[in-house]
Amino acid sequence: MHSSRPMIALAASALLSACTMMTPGSQAPPAGQAACIAAAARYYKVAPETIAVASSQLGMSATLYEVTLRHGPSGRQAKCTVDQNGTVTGVAPIR
């Protein structure tokens, strides 16, 4: 007879991970993330498809988001600041 404990543990793990997800509105909107990718591509002079969003969160201001980006081939990272309308206010390398 097989124990159902592994399935219960798996279900509990899934439930806990769902609880730790960011709440809606705590991440930059998709258009803002896309604008950050484009801005970082211009900054690094690389193709936009080589840049991925590593994280996104509400910044210190309730109207600005901080998006951390990573250039796949080089591993370089940048922080992008974007507002809720998708206007990029800055891109800076993370050292």
PDB file of N, CA, C and O in Angstrom:
ATOM      1  N   MET A   1       0.845  -1.175   0.000  1.00  0.00           N
ATOM      2  CA  MET A   1       0.000   0.000   0.000  1.00  0.00           C
ATOM      3  C   MET A   1       0.894   1.243   0.000  1.00  0.00           C
ATOM      4  O   MET A   1       1.849   1.323   0.773  1.00  0.00           O
ATOM      5  N   HIS A   2       0.587   2.199  -0.857  1.00  0.00           N
ATOM      6  CA  HIS A   2       1.391   3.405  -0.971  1.00  0.00           C
ATOM      7  C   HIS A   2       0.880   4.472  -0.023  1.00  0.00           C
ATOM      8  O   HIS A   2      -0.322   4.607   0.208  1.00  0.00           O
ATOM      9  N   SER A   3       1.808   5.214   0.511  1.00  0.00           N
ATOM     10  CA  SER A   3       1.456   6.297   1.431  1.00  0.00           C
ATOM     11  C   SER A   3       1.013   7.523   0.635  1.00  0.00           C
ATOM     12  O   SER A   3       1.538   7.777  -0.449  1.00  0.00           O
ATOM     13  N   SER A   4       0.078   8.264   1.146  1.00  0.00           N
ATOM     14  CA  SER A   4      -0.371   9.488   0.484  1.00  0.00           C
ATOM     15  C   SER A   4       0.385  10.708   1.014  1.00  0.00           C
ATOM     16  O   SER A   4       0.106  11.837   0.611  1.00  0.00           O
ATOM     17  N   ARG A   5       1.340  10.479   1.915  1.00  0.00           N
ATOM     18  CA  ARG A   5       2.089  11.606   2.488  1.00  0.00           C
ATOM     19  C   ARG A   5       2.856  12.404   1.447  1.00  0.00           C
ATOM     20  O   ARG A   5       2.836  13.633   1.513  1.00  0.00           O
ATOM     21  N   PRO A   6       3.543  11.768   0.474  1.00  0.00           N
ATOM     22  CA  PRO A   6       4.234  12.586  -0.527  1.00  0.00           C
ATOM     23  C   PRO A   6       3.284  13.494  -1.302  1.00  0.00           C
ATOM     24  O   PRO A   6       3.640  14.630  -1.616  1.00  0.00           O
ATOM     25  N   MET A   7       2.099  13.019  -1.611  1.00  0.00           N
ATOM     26  CA  MET A   7       1.127  13.846  -2.339  1.00  0.00           C
ATOM     27  C   MET A   7       0.639  15.000  -1.473  1.00  0.00           C
ATOM     28  O   MET A   7       0.443  16.111  -1.966  1.00  0.00           O
ATOM     29  N   ILE A   8       0.442  14.740  -0.189  1.00  0.00           N
ATOM     30  CA  ILE A   8       0.013  15.802   0.725  1.00  0.00           C
ATOM     31  C   ILE A   8       1.111  16.848   0.851  1.00  0.00           C
ATOM     32  O   ILE A   8       0.833  18.047   0.852  1.00  0.00           O
ATOM     33  N   ALA A   9       2.358  16.400   0.957  1.00  0.00           N
ATOM     34  CA  ALA A   9       3.479  17.331   1.054  1.00  0.00           C
ATOM     35  C   ALA A   9       3.591  18.168  -0.213  1.00  0.00           C
ATOM     36  O   ALA A   9       3.852  19.369  -0.145  1.00  0.00           O
ATOM     37  N   LEU A  10       3.396  17.541  -1.365  1.00  0.00           N
ATOM     38  CA  LEU A  10       3.452  18.256  -2.635  1.00  0.00           C
ATOM     39  C   LEU A  10       2.339  19.299  -2.715  1.00  0.00           C
ATOM     40  O   LEU A  10       2.579  20.423  -3.154  1.00  0.00           O
ATOM     41  N   ALA A  11       1.148  18.945  -2.304  1.00  0.00           N
ATOM     42  CA  ALA A  11       0.018  19.879  -2.317  1.00  0.00           C
ATOM     43  C   ALA A  11       0.278  21.039  -1.356  1.00  0.00           C
ATOM     44  O   ALA A  11      -0.010  22.191  -1.682  1.00  0.00           O
ATOM     45  N   ALA A  12       0.815  20.742  -0.186  1.00  0.00           N
ATOM     46  CA  ALA A  12       1.115  21.795   0.793  1.00  0.00           C
ATOM     47  C   ALA A  12       2.186  22.728   0.258  1.00  0.00           C
ATOM     48  O   ALA A  12       2.110  23.940   0.458  1.00  0.00           O
ATOM     49  N   SER A  13       3.190  22.172  -0.425  1.00  0.00           N
ATOM     50  CA  SER A  13       4.250  22.983  -1.004  1.00  0.00           C
ATOM     51  C   SER A  13       3.694  23.914  -2.079  1.00  0.00           C
ATOM     52  O   SER A  13       4.074  25.082  -2.152  1.00  0.00           O
ATOM     53  N   ALA A  14       2.806  23.402  -2.901  1.00  0.00           N
ATOM     54  CA  ALA A  14       2.191  24.227  -3.955  1.00  0.00           C
ATOM     55  C   ALA A  14       1.359  25.344  -3.345  1.00  0.00           C
ATOM     56  O   ALA A  14       1.360  26.469  -3.844  1.00  0.00           O
ATOM     57  N   LEU A  15       0.658  25.037  -2.281  1.00  0.00           N
ATOM     58  CA  LEU A  15      -0.164  26.042  -1.616  1.00  0.00           C
ATOM     59  C   LEU A  15       0.707  27.125  -0.999  1.00  0.00           C
ATOM     60  O   LEU A  15       0.382  28.308  -1.098  1.00  0.00           O
ATOM     61  N   LEU A  16       1.806  26.739  -0.364  1.00  0.00           N
ATOM     62  CA  LEU A  16       2.699  27.718   0.231  1.00  0.00           C
ATOM     63  C   LEU A  16       3.346  28.592  -0.830  1.00  0.00           C
ATOM     64  O   LEU A  16       3.480  29.800  -0.633  1.00  0.00           O
ATOM     65  N   SER A  17       3.747  28.007  -1.948  1.00  0.00           N
ATOM     66  CA  SER A  17       4.364  28.820  -2.991  1.00  0.00           C
ATOM     67  C   SER A  17       3.349  29.782  -3.587  1.00  0.00           C
ATOM     68  O   SER A  17       3.721  30.880  -4.000  1.00  0.00           O
ATOM     69  N   ALA A  18       2.094  29.407  -3.641  1.00  0.00           N
ATOM     70  CA  ALA A  18       1.054  30.322  -4.125  1.00  0.00           C
ATOM     71  C   ALA A  18       0.892  31.494  -3.181  1.00  0.00           C
ATOM     72  O   ALA A  18       0.586  32.604  -3.617  1.00  0.00           O
ATOM     73  N   CYS A  19       1.091  31.264  -1.901  1.00  0.00           N
ATOM     74  CA  CYS A  19       0.964  32.341  -0.912  1.00  0.00           C
ATOM     75  C   CYS A  19       2.111  33.331  -1.002  1.00  0.00           C
ATOM     76  O   CYS A  19       1.948  34.490  -0.620  1.00  0.00           O
ATOM     77  N   THR A  20       3.269  32.906  -1.498  1.00  0.00           N
ATOM     78  CA  THR A  20       4.418  33.801  -1.538  1.00  0.00           C
ATOM     79  C   THR A  20       4.513  34.571  -2.847  1.00  0.00           C
ATOM     80  O   THR A  20       5.429  35.376  -3.017  1.00  0.00           O
ATOM     81  N   MET A  21       3.596  34.345  -3.765  1.00  0.00           N
ATOM     82  CA  MET A  21       3.615  35.079  -5.024  1.00  0.00           C
ATOM     83  C   MET A  21       3.312  36.545  -4.761  1.00  0.00           C
ATOM     84  O   MET A  21       2.612  36.883  -3.806  1.00  0.00           O
ATOM     85  N   MET A  22       3.848  37.418  -5.621  1.00  0.00           N
ATOM     86  CA  MET A  22       3.597  38.843  -5.470  1.00  0.00           C
ATOM     87  C   MET A  22       2.126  39.134  -5.738  1.00  0.00           C
ATOM     88  O   MET A  22       1.497  38.496  -6.582  1.00  0.00           O
ATOM     89  N   THR A  23       1.600  40.084  -5.023  1.00  0.00           N
ATOM     90  CA  THR A  23       0.210  40.459  -5.215  1.00  0.00           C
ATOM     91  C   THR A  23       0.077  41.306  -6.476  1.00  0.00           C
ATOM     92  O   THR A  23       1.030  41.977  -6.873  1.00  0.00           O
ATOM     93  N   PRO A  24      -1.091  41.284  -7.106  1.00  0.00           N
ATOM     94  CA  PRO A  24      -1.288  42.103  -8.300  1.00  0.00           C
ATOM     95  C   PRO A  24      -0.975  43.566  -8.007  1.00  0.00           C
ATOM     96  O   PRO A  24      -1.324  44.087  -6.947  1.00  0.00           O
ATOM     97  N   GLY A  25      -0.322  44.212  -8.946  1.00  0.00           N
ATOM     98  CA  GLY A  25       0.033  45.611  -8.767  1.00  0.00           C
ATOM     99  C   GLY A  25       1.393  45.804  -8.131  1.00  0.00           C
ATOM    100  O   GLY A  25       1.892  46.929  -8.077  1.00  0.00           O
ATOM    101  N   SER A  26       2.010  44.730  -7.643  1.00  0.00           N
ATOM    102  CA  SER A  26       3.321  44.873  -7.017  1.00  0.00           C
ATOM    103  C   SER A  26       4.444  44.691  -8.033  1.00  0.00           C
ATOM    104  O   SER A  26       5.612  44.891  -7.701  1.00  0.00           O
ATOM    105  N   GLN A  27       4.109  44.317  -9.262  1.00  0.00           N
ATOM    106  CA  GLN A  27       5.089  44.187 -10.334  1.00  0.00           C
ATOM    107  C   GLN A  27       4.797  45.225 -11.409  1.00  0.00           C
ATOM    108  O   GLN A  27       3.660  45.664 -11.582  1.00  0.00           O
ATOM    109  N   ALA A  28       5.841  45.603 -12.120  1.00  0.00           N
ATOM    110  CA  ALA A  28       5.650  46.535 -13.233  1.00  0.00           C
ATOM    111  C   ALA A  28       4.725  45.894 -14.260  1.00  0.00           C
ATOM    112  O   ALA A  28       4.817  44.691 -14.507  1.00  0.00           O
ATOM    113  N   PRO A  29       3.837  46.679 -14.860  1.00  0.00           N
ATOM    114  CA  PRO A  29       2.960  46.146 -15.901  1.00  0.00           C
ATOM    115  C   PRO A  29       3.797  45.600 -17.062  1.00  0.00           C
ATOM    116  O   PRO A  29       4.937  46.022 -17.254  1.00  0.00           O
ATOM    117  N   PRO A  30       3.237  44.665 -17.835  1.00  0.00           N
ATOM    118  CA  PRO A  30       3.972  44.088 -18.965  1.00  0.00           C
ATOM    119  C   PRO A  30       4.543  45.139 -19.921  1.00  0.00           C
ATOM    120  O   PRO A  30       5.662  44.988 -20.412  1.00  0.00           O
ATOM    121  N   ALA A  31       3.783  46.195 -20.182  1.00  0.00           N
ATOM    122  CA  ALA A  31       4.278  47.248 -21.087  1.00  0.00           C
ATOM    123  C   ALA A  31       5.497  47.941 -20.488  1.00  0.00           C
ATOM    124  O   ALA A  31       6.421  48.307 -21.215  1.00  0.00           O
ATOM    125  N   GLY A  32       5.509  48.121 -19.187  1.00  0.00           N
ATOM    126  CA  GLY A  32       6.655  48.731 -18.509  1.00  0.00           C
ATOM    127  C   GLY A  32       7.870  47.831 -18.546  1.00  0.00           C
ATOM    128  O   GLY A  32       8.990  48.302 -18.739  1.00  0.00           O
ATOM    129  N   GLN A  33       7.656  46.535 -18.362  1.00  0.00           N
ATOM    130  CA  GLN A  33       8.762  45.589 -18.433  1.00  0.00           C
ATOM    131  C   GLN A  33       9.347  45.567 -19.844  1.00  0.00           C
ATOM    132  O   GLN A  33      10.565  45.526 -20.017  1.00  0.00           O
ATOM    133  N   ALA A  34       8.474  45.594 -20.848  1.00  0.00           N
ATOM    134  CA  ALA A  34       8.937  45.611 -22.243  1.00  0.00           C
ATOM    135  C   ALA A  34       9.714  46.893 -22.541  1.00  0.00           C
ATOM    136  O   ALA A  34      10.719  46.857 -23.251  1.00  0.00           O
ATOM    137  N   ALA A  35       9.255  48.018 -22.006  1.00  0.00           N
ATOM    138  CA  ALA A  35       9.963  49.284 -22.204  1.00  0.00           C
ATOM    139  C   ALA A  35      11.341  49.235 -21.547  1.00  0.00           C
ATOM    140  O   ALA A  35      12.306  49.777 -22.085  1.00  0.00           O
ATOM    141  N   CYS A  36      11.432  48.590 -20.392  1.00  0.00           N
ATOM    142  CA  CYS A  36      12.721  48.447 -19.713  1.00  0.00           C
ATOM    143  C   CYS A  36      13.667  47.570 -20.531  1.00  0.00           C
ATOM    144  O   CYS A  36      14.855  47.872 -20.644  1.00  0.00           O
ATOM    145  N   ILE A  37      13.150  46.502 -21.092  1.00  0.00           N
ATOM    146  CA  ILE A  37      13.983  45.627 -21.932  1.00  0.00           C
ATOM    147  C   ILE A  37      14.529  46.420 -23.114  1.00  0.00           C
ATOM    148  O   ILE A  37      15.713  46.326 -23.435  1.00  0.00           O
ATOM    149  N   ALA A  38      13.671  47.193 -23.756  1.00  0.00           N
ATOM    150  CA  ALA A  38      14.104  47.999 -24.906  1.00  0.00           C
ATOM    151  C   ALA A  38      15.151  49.032 -24.488  1.00  0.00           C
ATOM    152  O   ALA A  38      16.138  49.238 -25.194  1.00  0.00           O
ATOM    153  N   ALA A  39      14.936  49.680 -23.347  1.00  0.00           N
ATOM    154  CA  ALA A  39      15.886  50.687 -22.866  1.00  0.00           C
ATOM    155  C   ALA A  39      17.233  50.057 -22.521  1.00  0.00           C
ATOM    156  O   ALA A  39      18.280  50.624 -22.834  1.00  0.00           O
ATOM    157  N   ALA A  40      17.215  48.905 -21.887  1.00  0.00           N
ATOM    158  CA  ALA A  40      18.461  48.222 -21.544  1.00  0.00           C
ATOM    159  C   ALA A  40      19.182  47.742 -22.798  1.00  0.00           C
ATOM    160  O   ALA A  40      20.412  47.771 -22.853  1.00  0.00           O
ATOM    161  N   ALA A  41      18.439  47.307 -23.797  1.00  0.00           N
ATOM    162  CA  ALA A  41      19.050  46.875 -25.058  1.00  0.00           C
ATOM    163  C   ALA A  41      19.773  48.050 -25.715  1.00  0.00           C
ATOM    164  O   ALA A  41      20.872  47.891 -26.248  1.00  0.00           O
ATOM    165  N   ARG A  42      19.155  49.224 -25.676  1.00  0.00           N
ATOM    166  CA  ARG A  42      19.820  50.412 -26.224  1.00  0.00           C
ATOM    167  C   ARG A  42      21.052  50.760 -25.391  1.00  0.00           C
ATOM    168  O   ARG A  42      22.100  51.095 -25.942  1.00  0.00           O
ATOM    169  N   TYR A  43      20.930  50.684 -24.078  1.00  0.00           N
ATOM    170  CA  TYR A  43      22.027  51.017 -23.168  1.00  0.00           C
ATOM    171  C   TYR A  43      23.240  50.118 -23.420  1.00  0.00           C
ATOM    172  O   TYR A  43      24.369  50.597 -23.521  1.00  0.00           O
ATOM    173  N   TYR A  44      22.988  48.801 -23.521  1.00  0.00           N
ATOM    174  CA  TYR A  44      24.069  47.838 -23.722  1.00  0.00           C
ATOM    175  C   TYR A  44      24.413  47.605 -25.195  1.00  0.00           C
ATOM    176  O   TYR A  44      25.384  46.919 -25.513  1.00  0.00           O
ATOM    177  N   LYS A  45      23.599  48.187 -26.098  1.00  0.00           N
ATOM    178  CA  LYS A  45      23.785  48.009 -27.544  1.00  0.00           C
ATOM    179  C   LYS A  45      23.750  46.530 -27.926  1.00  0.00           C
ATOM    180  O   LYS A  45      24.642  46.013 -28.598  1.00  0.00           O
ATOM    181  N   VAL A  46      22.679  45.870 -27.469  1.00  0.00           N
ATOM    182  CA  VAL A  46      22.468  44.442 -27.768  1.00  0.00           C
ATOM    183  C   VAL A  46      21.030  44.258 -28.250  1.00  0.00           C
ATOM    184  O   VAL A  46      20.213  45.174 -28.154  1.00  0.00           O
ATOM    185  N   ALA A  47      20.735  43.086 -28.760  1.00  0.00           N
ATOM    186  CA  ALA A  47      19.377  42.773 -29.215  1.00  0.00           C
ATOM    187  C   ALA A  47      18.444  42.621 -28.010  1.00  0.00           C
ATOM    188  O   ALA A  47      18.819  42.004 -27.013  1.00  0.00           O
ATOM    189  N   PRO A  48      17.244  43.175 -28.094  1.00  0.00           N
ATOM    190  CA  PRO A  48      16.299  43.086 -26.973  1.00  0.00           C
ATOM    191  C   PRO A  48      15.968  41.653 -26.559  1.00  0.00           C
ATOM    192  O   PRO A  48      15.714  41.386 -25.385  1.00  0.00           O
ATOM    193  N   GLU A  49      15.971  40.725 -27.531  1.00  0.00           N
ATOM    194  CA  GLU A  49      15.615  39.346 -27.194  1.00  0.00           C
ATOM    195  C   GLU A  49      16.677  38.645 -26.356  1.00  0.00           C
ATOM    196  O   GLU A  49      16.450  37.531 -25.884  1.00  0.00           O
ATOM    197  N   THR A  50      17.844  39.285 -26.161  1.00  0.00           N
ATOM    198  CA  THR A  50      18.886  38.696 -25.318  1.00  0.00           C
ATOM    199  C   THR A  50      18.780  39.168 -23.866  1.00  0.00           C
ATOM    200  O   THR A  50      19.592  38.789 -23.022  1.00  0.00           O
ATOM    201  N   ILE A  51      17.775  39.996 -23.585  1.00  0.00           N
ATOM    202  CA  ILE A  51      17.587  40.538 -22.241  1.00  0.00           C
ATOM    203  C   ILE A  51      16.304  39.969 -21.648  1.00  0.00           C
ATOM    204  O   ILE A  51      15.272  39.901 -22.314  1.00  0.00           O
ATOM    205  N   ALA A  52      16.387  39.566 -20.393  1.00  0.00           N
ATOM    206  CA  ALA A  52      15.226  38.995 -19.700  1.00  0.00           C
ATOM    207  C   ALA A  52      14.998  39.739 -18.389  1.00  0.00           C
ATOM    208  O   ALA A  52      15.926  40.285 -17.793  1.00  0.00           O
ATOM    209  N   VAL A  53      13.749  39.748 -17.959  1.00  0.00           N
ATOM    210  CA  VAL A  53      13.394  40.322 -16.661  1.00  0.00           C
ATOM    211  C   VAL A  53      13.745  39.303 -15.583  1.00  0.00           C
ATOM    212  O   VAL A  53      13.243  38.180 -15.595  1.00  0.00           O
ATOM    213  N   ALA A  54      14.611  39.701 -14.653  1.00  0.00           N
ATOM    214  CA  ALA A  54      14.984  38.827 -13.535  1.00  0.00           C
ATOM    215  C   ALA A  54      14.009  39.005 -12.370  1.00  0.00           C
ATOM    216  O   ALA A  54      13.658  38.045 -11.684  1.00  0.00           O
ATOM    217  N   SER A  55      13.577  40.257 -12.160  1.00  0.00           N
ATOM    218  CA  SER A  55      12.594  40.531 -11.112  1.00  0.00           C
ATOM    219  C   SER A  55      11.951  41.874 -11.384  1.00  0.00           C
ATOM    220  O   SER A  55      12.461  42.684 -12.158  1.00  0.00           O
ATOM    221  N   SER A  56      10.826  42.092 -10.736  1.00  0.00           N
ATOM    222  CA  SER A  56      10.095  43.342 -10.881  1.00  0.00           C
ATOM    223  C   SER A  56       9.345  43.585  -9.586  1.00  0.00           C
ATOM    224  O   SER A  56       8.693  42.686  -9.054  1.00  0.00           O
ATOM    225  N   GLN A  57       9.443  44.809  -9.083  1.00  0.00           N
ATOM    226  CA  GLN A  57       8.755  45.123  -7.826  1.00  0.00           C
ATOM    227  C   GLN A  57       8.428  46.604  -7.753  1.00  0.00           C
ATOM    228  O   GLN A  57       8.999  47.425  -8.471  1.00  0.00           O
ATOM    229  N   LEU A  58       7.519  46.916  -6.889  1.00  0.00           N
ATOM    230  CA  LEU A  58       7.174  48.304  -6.626  1.00  0.00           C
ATOM    231  C   LEU A  58       8.363  48.961  -5.949  1.00  0.00           C
ATOM    232  O   LEU A  58       8.923  48.404  -5.006  1.00  0.00           O
ATOM    233  N   GLY A  59       8.754  50.132  -6.414  1.00  0.00           N
ATOM    234  CA  GLY A  59       9.911  50.825  -5.860  1.00  0.00           C
ATOM    235  C   GLY A  59       9.562  51.606  -4.606  1.00  0.00           C
ATOM    236  O   GLY A  59       8.516  51.392  -3.995  1.00  0.00           O
ATOM    237  N   MET A  60      10.445  52.505  -4.236  1.00  0.00           N
ATOM    238  CA  MET A  60      10.259  53.312  -3.032  1.00  0.00           C
ATOM    239  C   MET A  60       9.044  54.236  -3.169  1.00  0.00           C
ATOM    240  O   MET A  60       8.373  54.543  -2.184  1.00  0.00           O
ATOM    241  N   SER A  61       8.775  54.666  -4.381  1.00  0.00           N
ATOM    242  CA  SER A  61       7.614  55.503  -4.644  1.00  0.00           C
ATOM    243  C   SER A  61       6.455  54.606  -5.057  1.00  0.00           C
ATOM    244  O   SER A  61       6.666  53.582  -5.707  1.00  0.00           O
ATOM    245  N   ALA A  62       5.267  54.968  -4.696  1.00  0.00           N
ATOM    246  CA  ALA A  62       4.095  54.165  -5.045  1.00  0.00           C
ATOM    247  C   ALA A  62       3.782  54.221  -6.536  1.00  0.00           C
ATOM    248  O   ALA A  62       2.910  53.492  -7.009  1.00  0.00           O
ATOM    249  N   THR A  63       4.483  55.082  -7.288  1.00  0.00           N
ATOM    250  CA  THR A  63       4.203  55.218  -8.710  1.00  0.00           C
ATOM    251  C   THR A  63       5.338  54.719  -9.597  1.00  0.00           C
ATOM    252  O   THR A  63       5.221  54.760 -10.821  1.00  0.00           O
ATOM    253  N   LEU A  64       6.432  54.250  -9.003  1.00  0.00           N
ATOM    254  CA  LEU A  64       7.567  53.758  -9.779  1.00  0.00           C
ATOM    255  C   LEU A  64       7.865  52.296  -9.463  1.00  0.00           C
ATOM    256  O   LEU A  64       7.735  51.851  -8.323  1.00  0.00           O
ATOM    257  N   TYR A  65       8.259  51.577 -10.476  1.00  0.00           N
ATOM    258  CA  TYR A  65       8.636  50.171 -10.335  1.00  0.00           C
ATOM    259  C   TYR A  65      10.116  50.026 -10.618  1.00  0.00           C
ATOM    260  O   TYR A  65      10.684  50.779 -11.409  1.00  0.00           O
ATOM    261  N   GLU A  66      10.742  49.052  -9.965  1.00  0.00           N
ATOM    262  CA  GLU A  66      12.129  48.706 -10.232  1.00  0.00           C
ATOM    263  C   GLU A  66      12.153  47.342 -10.916  1.00  0.00           C
ATOM    264  O   GLU A  66      11.646  46.355 -10.381  1.00  0.00           O
ATOM    265  N   VAL A  67      12.743  47.304 -12.094  1.00  0.00           N
ATOM    266  CA  VAL A  67      12.812  46.070 -12.867  1.00  0.00           C
ATOM    267  C   VAL A  67      14.292  45.692 -12.996  1.00  0.00           C
ATOM    268  O   VAL A  67      15.098  46.471 -13.504  1.00  0.00           O
ATOM    269  N   THR A  68      14.631  44.508 -12.537  1.00  0.00           N
ATOM    270  CA  THR A  68      15.995  44.015 -12.676  1.00  0.00           C
ATOM    271  C   THR A  68      16.059  43.178 -13.945  1.00  0.00           C
ATOM    272  O   THR A  68      15.255  42.269 -14.153  1.00  0.00           O
ATOM    273  N   LEU A  69      17.027  43.502 -14.782  1.00  0.00           N
ATOM    274  CA  LEU A  69      17.175  42.858 -16.085  1.00  0.00           C
ATOM    275  C   LEU A  69      18.511  42.129 -16.155  1.00  0.00           C
ATOM    276  O   LEU A  69      19.477  42.504 -15.491  1.00  0.00           O
ATOM    277  N   ARG A  70      18.544  41.082 -16.969  1.00  0.00           N
ATOM    278  CA  ARG A  70      19.781  40.310 -17.142  1.00  0.00           C
ATOM    279  C   ARG A  70      20.017  40.062 -18.622  1.00  0.00           C
ATOM    280  O   ARG A  70      19.136  39.584 -19.338  1.00  0.00           O
ATOM    281  N   HIS A  71      21.231  40.398 -19.070  1.00  0.00           N
ATOM    282  CA  HIS A  71      21.634  40.108 -20.439  1.00  0.00           C
ATOM    283  C   HIS A  71      22.169  38.684 -20.450  1.00  0.00           C
ATOM    284  O   HIS A  71      23.207  38.404 -19.851  1.00  0.00           O
ATOM    285  N   GLY A  72      21.468  37.790 -21.125  1.00  0.00           N
ATOM    286  CA  GLY A  72      21.791  36.367 -21.099  1.00  0.00           C
ATOM    287  C   GLY A  72      23.216  36.005 -21.478  1.00  0.00           C
ATOM    288  O   GLY A  72      23.894  35.333 -20.701  1.00  0.00           O
ATOM    289  N   PRO A  73      23.699  36.428 -22.648  1.00  0.00           N
ATOM    290  CA  PRO A  73      25.036  36.007 -23.065  1.00  0.00           C
ATOM    291  C   PRO A  73      26.167  36.479 -22.148  1.00  0.00           C
ATOM    292  O   PRO A  73      27.122  35.735 -21.925  1.00  0.00           O
ATOM    293  N   SER A  74      26.078  37.688 -21.619  1.00  0.00           N
ATOM    294  CA  SER A  74      27.175  38.227 -20.804  1.00  0.00           C
ATOM    295  C   SER A  74      26.928  38.084 -19.304  1.00  0.00           C
ATOM    296  O   SER A  74      27.869  38.125 -18.512  1.00  0.00           O
ATOM    297  N   GLY A  75      25.660  37.916 -18.914  1.00  0.00           N
ATOM    298  CA  GLY A  75      25.334  37.850 -17.490  1.00  0.00           C
ATOM    299  C   GLY A  75      25.241  39.216 -16.829  1.00  0.00           C
ATOM    300  O   GLY A  75      24.953  39.306 -15.636  1.00  0.00           O
ATOM    301  N   ARG A  76      25.481  40.286 -17.591  1.00  0.00           N
ATOM    302  CA  ARG A  76      25.391  41.634 -17.010  1.00  0.00           C
ATOM    303  C   ARG A  76      23.963  41.913 -16.558  1.00  0.00           C
ATOM    304  O   ARG A  76      22.998  41.457 -17.170  1.00  0.00           O
ATOM    305  N   GLN A  77      23.855  42.668 -15.478  1.00  0.00           N
ATOM    306  CA  GLN A  77      22.542  43.027 -14.957  1.00  0.00           C
ATOM    307  C   GLN A  77      22.389  44.538 -14.905  1.00  0.00           C
ATOM    308  O   GLN A  77      23.364  45.279 -14.780  1.00  0.00           O
ATOM    309  N   ALA A  78      21.142  44.973 -15.004  1.00  0.00           N
ATOM    310  CA  ALA A  78      20.825  46.397 -14.915  1.00  0.00           C
ATOM    311  C   ALA A  78      19.527  46.559 -14.140  1.00  0.00           C
ATOM    312  O   ALA A  78      18.686  45.661 -14.103  1.00  0.00           O
ATOM    313  N   LYS A  79      19.386  47.710 -13.528  1.00  0.00           N
ATOM    314  CA  LYS A  79      18.149  48.058 -12.833  1.00  0.00           C
ATOM    315  C   LYS A  79      17.491  49.155 -13.660  1.00  0.00           C
ATOM    316  O   LYS A  79      18.126  50.145 -14.025  1.00  0.00           O
ATOM    317  N   CYS A  80      16.223  48.963 -13.946  1.00  0.00           N
ATOM    318  CA  CYS A  80      15.443  49.924 -14.723  1.00  0.00           C
ATOM    319  C   CYS A  80      14.322  50.456 -13.835  1.00  0.00           C
ATOM    320  O   CYS A  80      13.683  49.699 -13.105  1.00  0.00           O
ATOM    321  N   THR A  81      14.094  51.748 -13.905  1.00  0.00           N
ATOM    322  CA  THR A  81      12.989  52.361 -13.187  1.00  0.00           C
ATOM    323  C   THR A  81      11.953  52.790 -14.212  1.00  0.00           C
ATOM    324  O   THR A  81      12.274  53.451 -15.200  1.00  0.00           O
ATOM    325  N   VAL A  82      10.702  52.404 -13.965  1.00  0.00           N
ATOM    326  CA  VAL A  82       9.632  52.671 -14.923  1.00  0.00           C
ATOM    327  C   VAL A  82       8.363  53.034 -14.154  1.00  0.00           C
ATOM    328  O   VAL A  82       8.127  52.518 -13.062  1.00  0.00           O
ATOM    329  N   ASP A  83       7.550  53.923 -14.724  1.00  0.00           N
ATOM    330  CA  ASP A  83       6.297  54.275 -14.055  1.00  0.00           C
ATOM    331  C   ASP A  83       5.161  53.369 -14.531  1.00  0.00           C
ATOM    332  O   ASP A  83       5.363  52.512 -15.391  1.00  0.00           O
ATOM    333  N   GLN A  84       3.985  53.561 -13.977  1.00  0.00           N
ATOM    334  CA  GLN A  84       2.839  52.700 -14.290  1.00  0.00           C
ATOM    335  C   GLN A  84       2.354  52.867 -15.721  1.00  0.00           C
ATOM    336  O   GLN A  84       1.581  52.043 -16.208  1.00  0.00           O
ATOM    337  N   ASN A  85       2.798  53.928 -16.409  1.00  0.00           N
ATOM    338  CA  ASN A  85       2.414  54.149 -17.803  1.00  0.00           C
ATOM    339  C   ASN A  85       3.422  53.571 -18.783  1.00  0.00           C
ATOM    340  O   ASN A  85       3.223  53.659 -19.994  1.00  0.00           O
ATOM    341  N   GLY A  86       4.507  52.977 -18.277  1.00  0.00           N
ATOM    342  CA  GLY A  86       5.522  52.403 -19.144  1.00  0.00           C
ATOM    343  C   GLY A  86       6.613  53.366 -19.548  1.00  0.00           C
ATOM    344  O   GLY A  86       7.379  53.082 -20.469  1.00  0.00           O
ATOM    345  N   THR A  87       6.698  54.508 -18.871  1.00  0.00           N
ATOM    346  CA  THR A  87       7.744  55.481 -19.174  1.00  0.00           C
ATOM    347  C   THR A  87       8.977  55.153 -18.337  1.00  0.00           C
ATOM    348  O   THR A  87       8.935  55.178 -17.107  1.00  0.00           O
ATOM    349  N   VAL A  88      10.072  54.845 -19.025  1.00  0.00           N
ATOM    350  CA  VAL A  88      11.327  54.520 -18.352  1.00  0.00           C
ATOM    351  C   VAL A  88      11.964  55.820 -17.857  1.00  0.00           C
ATOM    352  O   VAL A  88      12.118  56.781 -18.610  1.00  0.00           O
ATOM    353  N   THR A  89      12.326  55.825 -16.582  1.00  0.00           N
ATOM    354  CA  THR A  89      12.967  57.008 -16.012  1.00  0.00           C
ATOM    355  C   THR A  89      14.461  56.817 -15.821  1.00  0.00           C
ATOM    356  O   THR A  89      15.172  57.773 -15.511  1.00  0.00           O
ATOM    357  N   GLY A  90      14.949  55.588 -16.003  1.00  0.00           N
ATOM    358  CA  GLY A  90      16.387  55.371 -15.897  1.00  0.00           C
ATOM    359  C   GLY A  90      16.774  53.912 -16.021  1.00  0.00           C
ATOM    360  O   GLY A  90      16.004  53.011 -15.690  1.00  0.00           O
ATOM    361  N   VAL A  91      17.996  53.700 -16.508  1.00  0.00           N
ATOM    362  CA  VAL A  91      18.606  52.371 -16.566  1.00  0.00           C
ATOM    363  C   VAL A  91      20.026  52.531 -16.018  1.00  0.00           C
ATOM    364  O   VAL A  91      20.773  53.415 -16.439  1.00  0.00           O
ATOM    365  N   ALA A  92      20.378  51.667 -15.078  1.00  0.00           N
ATOM    366  CA  ALA A  92      21.718  51.724 -14.487  1.00  0.00           C
ATOM    367  C   ALA A  92      22.252  50.312 -14.314  1.00  0.00           C
ATOM    368  O   ALA A  92      21.515  49.405 -13.930  1.00  0.00           O
ATOM    369  N   PRO A  93      23.547  50.127 -14.601  1.00  0.00           N
ATOM    370  CA  PRO A  93      24.125  48.789 -14.424  1.00  0.00           C
ATOM    371  C   PRO A  93      24.193  48.442 -12.946  1.00  0.00           C
ATOM    372  O   PRO A  93      24.355  49.312 -12.090  1.00  0.00           O
ATOM    373  N   ILE A  94      24.066  47.151 -12.666  1.00  0.00           N
ATOM    374  CA  ILE A  94      24.237  46.637 -11.303  1.00  0.00           C
ATOM    375  C   ILE A  94      25.658  46.094 -11.257  1.00  0.00           C
ATOM    376  O   ILE A  94      26.028  45.243 -12.066  1.00  0.00           O
ATOM    377  N   ARG A  95      26.436  46.571 -10.334  1.00  0.00           N
ATOM    378  CA  ARG A  95      27.836  46.148 -10.236  1.00  0.00           C
ATOM    379  C   ARG A  95      28.006  45.135  -9.143  1.00  0.00           C
ATOM    380  O   ARG A  95      29.117  44.660  -8.909  1.00  0.00           O
TER     381      ARG A  95
END
